[in-house]
Amino acid sequence: HCGPLLPSTGGVPSSPLSEFSENPLVRHGSFSSSTWPSSTSDLSQLPEETCVLQATADTEERLAYFTEIPSEEGLFTQDFRCLTCSTHIGVQGQDYRVCGYDKRYYCKPCFGNFSIVIPSRIIYNWDHNKYRVSKGNFDFLNQVLSAPNLDISKLNVSLYDHVPELAKIRDYRRMLNMTREYLVRCNNKDEVSFESVRKKLGSHAYYWDSPHLYSTSDIQRVFSGQLLNYLKKIVQRTIHHVYCCARFVKVESYSF
């Protein structure tokens, strides 16, 4: 049987489930007939993602542009040389290209023909367009695509006011975090046990650790609508479990 959810202090403490009841998503009946995600909408639809970066001076320099939008400073700041190979560019030199990520200058061979979304432009402008970038920055941005290093609450909290889907996802992740406190104490080994949800989340376990932390690929899933649907199905089932599980309802010190 489940033990107490929290130490009893005498009397009847308020349940965290009251926070669910006050949430508009719950009040409007979103969880009345929930079912565990399956088939095409199963959690396995999100790929397992890992990101391993070596701490080098080059990596540190590239990371500096991850959450800021730089401006062009002029060819003279690079002594009219390509940032990668130092070939002369511009006046009396080769043609050059400006990278959309770091706004630095590159010769055409080093620049290549690569386009990708820019994290800082998404965070500050909700701009999901792809920009042409140098080959080195393209490789770097692909490498950190799955790194959960974008904290919206610190970088641009006003996004929640301008992107309704993002605000809903924040609420779902808060609720998922609260249900975890119950599931971790429940010995019911059904499909919504703590361990089963943890395994389903896999490399995305930070979804229930922080409501504000995102990777670039997460943000792209917000834009496509995939992440909202994904989290809604998980939260529907976990909340349904918490409300209906006899192990929770019969805990004497709590009133649900």
Disulfide bonds with the S-S distance in Angstrom:
none
